[in-house]
Amino acid sequence: MDRYILMTTFVRVAETGSVSAAARDLRLGQPAVSKHLQALETTLGSRLLQRSPQGIKLTEAGRRYYERAKRLVDELRELEADFADARGGPLRGRLRISAPVTLGEVHLARLLAQFAAEHPELELDILLSDQPAGLVETGVDIAIVVGRLADSRHIARKLAVMRRVLVATDEFLARAGVPASIDELARFEFVRCEVLAQGDVLNFASDGGRQSVRTRGRVVVNNGLAVREMVLAGHGMAAVPLGWVHEDLQAQRLRAVVVEHELETLEVHALYPSARFVPTKLRALVHRLQERLPQLPGMA
């Protein structure tokens, strides 16, 4: 059996930790994937994987083989991509993309739909989740992330900046009052959003650098659109990206609460594995997002 096929199958199983997940990614049946793994172990004369009810783990030999096999698979794909670039052919293959749920629903889905329509031979596998996951562990080619970046071995490309606003309904403000300053925000009820990764502290970009205030609130959610619904229902004020509530502000369902300084913005980045091989299709997607995201409401 073709050694490259066996190697590619093993790499996907190692990255996903699951025969069934690798089978879906490779468009193969699970029996075929298991057959490939068995054939590879037989050829090498070594056990590469440990199978258990908790999933699949690499043996010591499997870890060593994965490190080199991954490089070889990437280098071959790079070679194929170089020839595709030289021919100027259409984008082909699959791109696995991860993004936060609300960003994906509000902004990315439409852009990715347009990108897919322009490249009919390209497959897009879009994963929307607010749970951070490693690129290698999930087999993701590119991750779209919001907020401050942690130190990473991955390549980061800035895509856009999200402006944030304080919003509430007129009914809530009539009942609770309108804050006249940042310091007064501490006494107001807030709808808090876990996925913005800033806890209960709001940071404002003041002339002197930064001004912060700790907020409180009895409603905490982990989804941006749920924050919007809670605010619309009058359960409090919220600090949210402008794009989430742009239409509500225009329709006067919500009002922007203005204090002396604006909230700090959030940066949006694309992360992808740090390697010499960067496929043409990935570069094309990053370029498209850098071009289009800043044009959307609340973005710059």
C-alpha positions in Angstrom: 0.0 0.0 0.0 1.2 3.5 -0.8 3.4 4.7 2.1 2.3 8.3 1.8 -1.4 7.3 2.2 -0.5 5.3 5.3 1.6 8.2 6.7 -1.2 10.8 6.0 -3.8 8.6 7.7 -1.5 8.1 10.8 -0.9 11.9 11.1 -4.6 12.7 11.1 -5.4 10.0 13.7 -2.5 11.3 15.9 -3.8 14.9 15.6 -7.4 14.1 16.2 -7.0 11.3 18.7 -9.8 9.4 17.0 -10.2 7.0 14.2 -13.7 8.2 13.5 -12.7 11.9 13.4 -9.7 11.1 11.1 -12.1 9.1 8.9 -14.4 12.1 8.5 -11.5 14.4 7.7 -10.0 12.1 5.1 -13.4 11.1 3.6 -12.7 7.4 4.4 -14.6 4.7 6.2 -13.4 3.8 9.7 -12.5 0.2 8.6 -10.2 1.7 5.9 -8.5 4.0 8.4 -8.0 1.1 10.8 -6.5 -1.0 8.0 -4.1 1.8 7.1 -2.9 2.0 10.7 -2.4 -1.7 11.0 -0.5 -1.8 7.7 1.8 1.0 8.8 2.5 -0.7 12.2 3.2 -4.0 10.4 5.5 -2.3 7.9 7.5 -0.5 10.6 7.4 -3.5 13.0 6.4 -1.2 15.9 3.3 -0.3 17.8 2.5 3.4 17.2 -0.8 3.8 19.0 -2.4 2.7 22.2 -6.2 2.2 22.0 -8.4 2.5 25.1 -12.0 3.5 25.9 -10.7 7.0 26.6 -9.4 7.3 23.0 -6.1 6.9 21.2 -2.7 7.9 22.5 0.7 7.8 20.8 3.3 5.4 22.1 6.9 6.6 22.5 7.6 5.2 19.0 4.4 6.8 17.7 5.5 10.2 19.0 8.9 9.9 17.3 7.3 8.8 14.1 4.7 11.5 14.2 7.2 14.3 14.5 9.0 13.2 11.3 6.0 12.0 9.4 4.2 15.4 10.0 7.2 17.2 8.5 7.3 14.9 5.4 3.5 15.3 4.8 3.8 19.1 5.0 6.8 19.2 2.7 5.0 17.1 0.1 1.9 19.3 0.3 4.2 22.4 0.0 5.8 20.9 -3.2 2.3 20.3 -4.7 1.2 23.8 -3.7 4.3 25.3 -5.4 3.4 23.6 -8.6 -0.2 24.7 -8.3 1.0 28.3 -7.8 3.1 28.0 -10.9 0.1 26.7 -12.9 -2.1 29.4 -11.5 -4.8 26.9 -11.0 -7.9 27.1 -8.8 -7.7 26.7 -5.0 -8.3 23.1 -4.1 -8.3 20.9 -1.0 -9.7 21.5 2.4 -9.3 24.3 4.9 -10.3 23.6 8.5 -11.2 27.0 10.2 -12.0 27.6 13.9 -13.6 30.8 15.2 -15.5 32.1 18.3 -19.2 31.5 18.0 -20.6 35.0 17.9 -17.9 36.3 15.6 -18.6 33.4 13.3 -22.3 34.0 13.3 -22.3 37.8 13.1 -19.4 38.4 10.7 -17.4 35.4 9.4 -20.2 33.1 8.1 -21.1 35.5 5.3 -17.5 36.2 4.3 -16.7 32.5 4.3 -19.8 31.8 2.2 -18.6 34.3 -0.4 -15.1 32.9 -0.3 -16.5 29.4 -0.9 -18.6 30.6 -3.8 -15.6 32.1 -5.5 -13.5 28.9 -5.1 -15.9 26.0 -5.9 -13.1 23.4 -5.7 -12.2 24.3 -2.1 -13.7 22.6 0.9 -14.3 24.6 4.0 -14.6 22.9 7.4 -15.8 25.6 9.8 -15.8 25.0 13.6 -17.4 27.6 15.8 -16.5 27.3 19.5 -15.7 29.6 22.4 -13.5 26.9 24.0 -9.8 27.5 23.1 -8.1 24.5 21.5 -4.7 23.8 20.1 -4.3 23.9 16.3 -2.5 20.6 16.2 -4.9 18.8 18.6 -7.9 19.8 16.5 -6.3 19.6 13.1 -7.2 23.2 12.5 -5.4 25.0 9.6 -6.3 28.5 10.8 -7.9 29.8 14.0 -9.6 33.2 14.3 -9.1 34.6 17.8 -10.3 37.8 19.5 -8.4 39.6 22.2 -4.9 39.7 23.6 -2.7 36.9 22.3 -0.7 34.7 24.6 2.9 33.8 23.7 2.6 31.3 21.0 4.8 29.4 18.5 2.1 30.0 15.9 2.1 32.7 13.2 -0.3 35.5 14.0 -1.7 37.9 11.4 -3.8 40.9 12.5 -7.2 40.9 10.6 -9.1 43.8 12.2 -9.9 45.8 15.3 -13.3 45.5 17.0 -14.7 48.7 18.6 -16.8 48.1 21.8 -19.7 50.1 23.2 -21.7 50.2 26.4 -25.4 49.5 25.6 -28.7 49.3 27.5 -32.4 49.8 26.8 -34.1 53.1 27.4 -36.4 51.3 29.9 -33.4 50.1 31.9 -31.8 53.5 31.9 -35.0 55.2 33.0 -35.2 52.8 35.9 -31.5 52.7 36.9 -30.3 56.1 35.8 -27.7 57.2 33.2 -24.0 57.0 34.4 -22.2 60.3 34.2 -18.7 58.8 34.5 -16.7 55.6 34.4 -16.6 55.4 38.1 -20.4 55.4 38.4 -20.6 52.2 36.3 -19.7 50.2 39.3 -23.1 50.7 40.8 -25.0 49.5 37.7 -26.3 46.0 37.0 -24.4 44.4 34.1 -25.0 41.4 31.9 -21.6 39.8 32.0 -20.1 37.8 29.1 -17.5 35.1 29.8 -16.3 34.7 26.2 -14.8 38.2 26.1 -12.1 37.0 28.5 -11.9 40.2 30.5 -13.9 39.0 33.6 -15.8 41.7 35.3 -13.3 44.5 34.7 -13.9 47.0 31.9 -10.9 48.9 30.6 -11.2 52.3 29.0 -8.5 54.0 26.9 -8.1 57.3 28.8 -5.7 60.1 28.0 -3.5 59.0 30.8 -3.3 55.4 29.5 -6.0 53.2 31.0 -8.9 53.5 33.4 -10.6 50.4 34.8 -13.8 49.7 36.6 -15.1 46.4 38.1 -18.7 45.7 37.3 -21.3 43.4 38.9 -24.4 41.6 37.7 -26.5 38.5 38.4 -26.7 37.3 34.8 -23.6 35.7 33.3 -23.6 34.1 29.9 -21.0 32.5 27.6 -22.4 33.6 24.3 -22.4 37.0 22.7 -25.8 36.8 21.1 -27.3 35.7 24.4 -25.8 38.8 26.0 -27.6 40.9 23.4 -30.9 39.2 24.2 -30.5 39.7 28.0 -29.8 43.4 27.5 -32.8 43.7 25.2 -34.9 42.1 27.9 -33.8 44.8 30.3 -31.5 42.7 32.6 -28.7 45.2 32.6 -26.1 47.1 30.7 -23.3 45.4 28.7 -20.0 46.2 27.1 -20.1 44.5 23.7 -18.4 44.7 20.3 -20.3 47.3 18.2 -20.9 44.8 15.4 -23.1 42.6 17.7 -25.6 45.5 18.3 -25.1 47.7 15.3 -28.7 47.1 13.9 -30.2 47.4 17.4 -28.6 50.8 17.8 -29.9 52.0 14.4 -33.4 50.7 15.1 -33.2 52.4 18.6 -33.9 49.1 20.4 -30.7 49.9 22.3 -29.0 53.0 23.3 -25.2 53.6 23.5 -24.2 54.8 26.9 -21.5 57.4 26.6 -19.0 58.2 29.3 -15.8 60.3 29.2 -13.6 57.6 27.5 -14.2 54.8 25.0 -13.7 51.1 25.9 -10.5 49.6 24.8 -10.8 47.8 21.4 -10.3 44.1 20.8 -7.9 42.9 18.1 -8.9 40.0 15.8 -6.0 37.7 14.6 -5.6 34.7 12.4 -3.3 32.0 13.9 -1.8 29.2 11.9 1.0 26.7 12.6 4.5 28.1 12.5 6.0 26.2 9.6 7.7 26.9 6.3 4.7 25.5 4.5 1.9 28.0 4.2 -0.6 26.8 1.5 -1.8 29.1 -1.1 -5.4 28.6 0.0 -4.6 29.7 3.5 -2.8 32.8 2.3 -5.7 33.6 0.1 -8.2 33.3 3.0 -6.1 35.5 5.3 -5.8 38.1 2.6 -9.5 38.1 2.1 -10.3 38.5 5.8 -7.7 41.3 6.1 -9.4 43.0 3.2 -13.1 42.6 4.2 -13.3 42.4 8.0 -12.3 46.0 8.6 -15.1 47.1 6.2 -17.8 45.6 8.5 -19.8 47.7 11.0 -17.9 48.1 14.3 -14.6 47.0 12.7 -11.5 48.9 11.6 
